[in-house]
Amino acid sequence: MHTSCTVPQTFARTTTYLVGGLLHVSGDCQDEGMSDDDGALLRIVTNASNAFGSAVGAFLGAAVDPATAAVAAMAGTWLGSVGADIARRTLSPRQELRAGELLIQATAALAIKEQVEGLTIRDDGFFDGERSNGEEFAEGVLLAAMDTYEERKLPYLGNLLANVAVMPTIDAGTANYALRIGERLSWAELCILTIFDRPDDYPMPDEPLSGGATDWREYTTKGLLRMMVDMRADALLVYRPKKTERLGLQSFDTNLSAVELTNFGRLVAGLMELGKIPEQELTPFYNQLLYKPPAEDGDTSADAPPVGD
């Protein structure tokens, strides 16, 4: 006797089953009722769950492993369609693991948005059509995830996909731009962006960035900030504008306390939910930005790199 393999067809319906821990897909179900697409999905997300130890199962239901839960939630949806297409491609073992982990993270993020935040998948046409803007974007996120060697970025790429899926105010052009920026930024740059997006948690002094460093970590972190604070139209961080005292000319406050996110910086930080980066990841970068060498250390110019190890 085989267990029933009926699977809810939307994230909203699926999460009701998942949170209650009522969804079970046995080996018999996989043989009898699981489509080829679902089988391909189950393979890559199961491998990813085993490799990364995905911690989303607690929300999706204690009785359901993350891989099974994610496949059940994706079945018959736009994300399942794109995920199955990716799963059938010739990927390296590591690319396959990253793609599977991204699917698990995105599915869990969507479940939370629907079950906890009361949001629903957008119905503004973003996912309509044989090759919709939404499917193109989902494929782009998966491709970015597959090729990122900094795997700590995967949950935040999953957040990006989930947020765009529930926010009609984010058009295809804006979504793809945010993806391009999120894909380009290193983990260190994402952490620096987050630090300046949380000034209450990571207050900065009313003084310029010091050029001194005791090792390459501090030197690199400070160098990344200098590159990120830019006057270009697409900059993510900027110095707060001010006027000179005598003539009232337009200038900029170059103190660390005056560094703030631009609209594009807020877009990326918000869609990727960078505020969820753990404190233990952010604190080392924060301390490196604040480091000031003692006066007797000699040359502390920005052009003097640390020497040795």
C-alpha positions as CSV (number, residue, x, y, z in Angstrom):
1,M,0.0,0.0,0.0
2,H,1.4,3.3,-1.1
3,T,1.3,6.6,0.8
4,S,-0.7,9.4,-0.8
5,C,1.6,11.8,-2.8
6,T,-0.8,14.7,-3.2
7,V,1.2,17.9,-3.0
8,P,-0.2,21.4,-2.5
9,Q,0.5,23.5,-5.6
10,T,1.2,26.9,-4.1
11,F,3.6,28.1,-1.4
12,A,0.8,29.4,0.7
13,R,-1.0,26.1,0.8
14,T,2.2,24.1,1.1
15,T,3.5,26.0,4.2
16,T,0.3,25.1,6.1
17,Y,1.3,21.5,5.8
18,L,5.0,22.1,6.4
19,V,4.6,24.1,9.6
20,G,2.3,21.5,11.0
21,G,4.8,18.8,10.2
22,L,2.2,16.9,8.3
23,L,3.9,16.4,4.9
24,H,5.7,13.1,4.3
25,V,7.1,12.0,1.0
26,S,8.4,8.4,1.3
27,G,10.5,6.4,-1.1
28,D,7.3,4.8,-2.4
29,C,5.9,8.3,-3.2
30,Q,9.0,9.2,-5.1
31,D,8.6,6.1,-7.3
32,E,4.8,6.3,-7.8
33,G,3.8,9.9,-7.8
34,M,6.9,12.1,-8.2
35,S,7.4,13.6,-11.6
36,D,10.8,13.7,-13.3
37,D,11.1,17.4,-12.5
38,D,10.4,16.8,-8.8
39,G,12.8,13.9,-8.8
40,A,15.6,16.1,-10.2
41,L,14.8,18.7,-7.7
42,L,14.8,16.2,-4.8
43,R,18.2,15.0,-5.9
44,I,20.0,18.4,-5.8
45,V,18.3,19.7,-2.7
46,T,18.8,16.5,-0.7
47,N,22.5,16.6,-1.6
48,A,22.7,20.3,-0.6
49,S,20.8,19.6,2.7
50,N,23.3,16.9,3.6
51,A,26.3,19.0,2.6
52,F,25.3,22.3,4.2
53,G,23.3,21.0,7.1
54,S,20.5,23.4,6.1
55,A,18.9,24.9,9.3
56,V,15.5,25.7,7.7
57,G,13.8,22.5,8.8
58,A,12.9,23.9,12.2
59,F,10.5,26.4,10.5
60,L,9.3,24.0,7.8
61,G,8.2,21.4,10.3
62,A,10.1,19.1,12.7
63,A,8.7,16.0,10.9
64,V,9.9,17.1,7.5
65,D,13.5,17.2,6.3
66,P,14.4,20.4,4.5
67,A,14.9,18.7,1.2
68,T,11.5,17.0,1.1
69,A,9.8,20.1,2.4
70,A,11.5,22.3,-0.2
71,V,10.6,20.0,-3.1
72,A,7.0,19.8,-1.9
73,A,6.7,23.5,-1.7
74,M,8.2,24.1,-5.2
75,A,6.1,21.4,-6.9
76,G,4.0,23.0,-9.7
77,T,5.3,26.5,-9.1
78,W,7.5,28.9,-11.1
79,L,10.4,28.1,-8.8
80,G,10.0,24.4,-9.2
81,S,10.1,24.8,-13.0
82,V,13.2,26.9,-13.0
83,G,14.9,24.7,-10.4
84,A,14.2,21.5,-12.4
85,D,15.7,23.1,-15.5
86,I,18.8,24.0,-13.6
87,A,18.9,20.5,-12.0
88,R,19.0,18.8,-15.5
89,R,22.0,20.8,-16.6
90,T,25.5,19.5,-16.6
91,L,26.9,21.1,-13.4
92,S,30.0,20.5,-11.3
93,P,29.3,18.8,-8.0
94,R,29.8,22.0,-6.1
95,Q,27.6,24.0,-8.4
96,E,24.8,21.5,-7.9
97,L,25.2,21.8,-4.1
98,R,25.0,25.6,-4.3
99,A,21.9,25.5,-6.5
100,G,20.2,23.0,-4.2
101,E,21.0,25.1,-1.1
102,L,19.7,28.3,-2.8
103,L,16.4,26.5,-3.6
104,I,16.1,25.4,0.0
105,Q,16.9,28.9,1.4
106,A,14.5,30.7,-1.1
107,T,11.7,28.3,-0.3
108,A,12.1,28.7,3.4
109,A,12.2,32.5,3.0
110,L,9.0,32.4,0.9
111,A,7.3,30.2,3.5
112,I,8.2,32.7,6.3
113,K,6.9,35.6,4.2
114,E,3.6,33.9,3.6
115,Q,3.0,32.2,7.0
116,V,4.6,34.8,9.3
117,E,4.5,38.1,7.5
118,G,1.2,37.5,5.7
119,L,2.5,38.3,2.2
120,T,1.6,36.5,-1.0
121,I,3.3,35.8,-4.3
122,R,2.8,38.9,-6.5
123,D,0.1,38.7,-9.1
124,D,1.0,41.7,-11.3
125,G,2.1,39.7,-14.3
126,F,5.7,39.2,-13.1
127,F,5.3,35.4,-13.3
128,D,2.9,35.3,-16.2
129,G,3.7,33.8,-19.6
130,E,5.7,31.0,-21.0
131,R,9.0,32.7,-20.2
132,S,8.1,35.3,-17.5
133,N,10.2,38.0,-16.0
134,G,10.0,36.2,-12.7
135,E,11.3,32.9,-14.2
136,E,14.2,34.8,-15.8
137,F,15.0,36.5,-12.6
138,A,14.9,33.2,-10.6
139,E,17.2,31.6,-13.1
140,G,19.6,34.5,-12.8
141,V,19.6,34.1,-9.0
142,L,20.3,30.4,-9.3
143,L,23.1,31.0,-11.8
144,A,24.7,33.6,-9.4
145,A,24.4,31.1,-6.5
146,M,25.9,28.3,-8.5
147,D,29.0,30.3,-9.3
148,T,29.6,32.1,-6.0
149,Y,32.6,30.6,-4.2
150,E,31.7,32.6,-1.1
151,E,28.9,30.3,0.0
152,R,28.0,32.4,3.0
153,K,26.1,34.6,0.5
154,L,23.6,31.8,-0.4
155,P,21.0,32.6,2.2
156,Y,21.0,36.3,1.3
157,L,20.6,35.5,-2.4
158,G,17.7,33.3,-1.4
159,N,16.2,36.3,0.5
160,L,16.6,38.5,-2.6
161,L,14.7,36.0,-4.7
162,A,11.9,35.7,-2.1
163,N,11.5,39.4,-1.6
164,V,11.3,40.1,-5.3
165,A,8.6,37.4,-5.6
166,V,6.3,39.1,-3.1
167,M,7.0,42.8,-3.9
168,P,5.1,44.2,-6.9
169,T,6.9,47.5,-6.5
170,I,10.2,45.9,-7.7
171,D,10.1,45.7,-11.5
172,A,12.2,43.4,-13.6
173,G,14.9,46.0,-14.3
174,T,15.3,46.9,-10.6
175,A,15.3,43.2,-9.6
176,N,18.0,42.3,-12.1
177,Y,20.1,45.4,-11.2
178,A,19.9,44.4,-7.5
179,L,21.0,40.9,-8.4
180,R,23.9,42.1,-10.5
181,I,25.1,44.2,-7.5
182,G,24.5,41.4,-5.0
183,E,26.4,39.0,-7.2
184,R,29.3,41.3,-7.6
185,L,29.8,42.3,-4.0
186,S,32.2,40.1,-1.9
187,W,31.2,38.8,1.5
188,A,33.4,41.5,3.1
189,E,31.7,44.2,1.1
190,L,28.2,42.9,2.1
191,C,29.3,43.0,5.8
192,I,30.6,46.6,5.4
193,L,27.4,47.7,3.8
194,T,25.5,46.1,6.7
195,I,27.6,47.8,9.3
196,F,26.7,51.2,7.9
197,D,23.1,50.3,7.6
198,R,23.0,49.6,11.3
199,P,24.5,52.8,12.9
200,D,22.8,52.2,16.3
201,D,24.5,48.8,16.6
202,Y,27.8,49.9,15.0
203,P,28.4,53.6,15.9
204,M,31.1,55.3,14.0
205,P,33.4,58.1,15.3
206,D,33.3,61.7,14.1
207,E,36.7,61.4,12.5
208,P,38.0,60.2,9.1
209,L,39.0,56.7,8.4
210,S,42.5,56.0,9.7
211,G,45.1,54.8,7.1
212,G,47.0,52.7,9.6
213,A,46.8,48.9,9.8
214,T,48.5,46.1,11.7
215,D,47.8,43.4,9.1
216,W,46.4,42.8,5.7
217,R,42.9,42.2,7.1
218,E,42.6,45.7,8.4
219,Y,44.3,47.2,5.4
220,T,41.9,45.4,3.0
221,T,38.8,46.2,5.0
222,K,39.7,49.9,5.0
223,G,40.5,49.8,1.3
224,L,37.2,48.2,0.5
225,L,35.4,51.0,2.3
226,R,37.3,53.6,0.3
227,M,36.2,51.9,-2.9
228,M,32.6,51.6,-1.8
229,V,32.2,55.2,-0.8
230,D,31.9,56.9,-4.1
231,M,30.3,59.9,-5.8
232,R,29.1,57.9,-8.8
233,A,25.4,57.6,-9.4
234,D,25.4,53.9,-8.7
235,A,27.4,54.0,-5.5
236,L,26.2,52.0,-2.5
237,L,27.8,54.2,0.2
238,V,28.3,58.0,0.2
239,Y,29.6,60.7,2.5
240,R,26.8,62.9,3.8
241,P,26.9,66.3,2.1
242,K,27.6,69.5,4.0
243,K,28.3,73.2,3.3
244,T,31.5,75.0,4.1
245,E,31.3,77.5,7.0
246,R,32.6,80.6,5.3
247,L,31.1,80.6,1.8
248,G,28.4,77.9,2.2
249,L,29.9,75.9,-0.7
250,Q,28.7,72.3,-1.3
251,S,31.1,69.8,0.3
252,F,31.1,66.5,2.0
253,D,31.6,65.3,5.6
254,T,34.4,62.7,5.3
255,N,34.1,61.4,8.9
256,L,33.2,57.8,9.4
257,S,30.0,58.8,11.2
258,A,28.9,60.6,8.0
259,V,29.0,57.5,5.7
260,E,25.5,56.4,4.8
261,L,23.8,54.1,2.3
262,T,22.5,55.5,-1.0
263,N,19.1,54.4,-2.3
264,F,20.8,51.7,-4.3
265,G,22.6,50.6,-1.1
266,R,19.3,50.4,0.8
267,L,17.8,48.5,-2.1
268,V,20.4,45.8,-2.0
269,A,20.6,45.6,1.8
270,G,16.8,45.4,2.1
271,L,16.1,42.9,-0.6
272,M,19.0,40.6,0.5
273,E,18.0,41.2,4.2
274,L,21.6,41.8,5.1
275,G,20.5,42.9,8.6
276,K,20.3,39.2,9.3
277,I,24.0,38.7,9.0
278,P,25.2,37.4,12.4
279,E,27.0,39.7,14.8
280,Q,30.0,37.4,14.9
281,E,30.5,38.0,11.1
282,L,30.2,41.8,11.4
283,T,32.2,42.5,14.5
284,P,35.7,41.7,13.0
285,F,35.1,44.1,10.1
286,Y,33.8,46.8,12.5
287,N,36.8,46.5,14.7
288,Q,39.1,46.7,11.6
289,L,37.4,49.9,10.4
290,L,37.8,51.5,13.8
291,Y,41.5,50.7,14.3
292,K,43.8,53.7,14.9
293,P,47.5,53.1,15.2
294,P,49.3,54.8,18.1
295,A,51.1,58.0,17.2
296,E,54.5,56.5,17.7
297,D,53.8,53.9,15.0
298,G,55.1,56.3,12.4
299,D,53.7,56.4,8.9
300,T,50.0,55.8,9.0
301,S,49.2,57.0,5.5
302,A,46.6,55.2,3.4
303,D,49.3,54.3,0.9
304,A,51.4,52.4,3.4
305,P,50.4,48.7,3.4
306,P,51.2,46.4,6.4
307,V,54.5,44.6,6.1
308,G,55.0,40.9,6.7
309,D,52.3,38.4,7.9
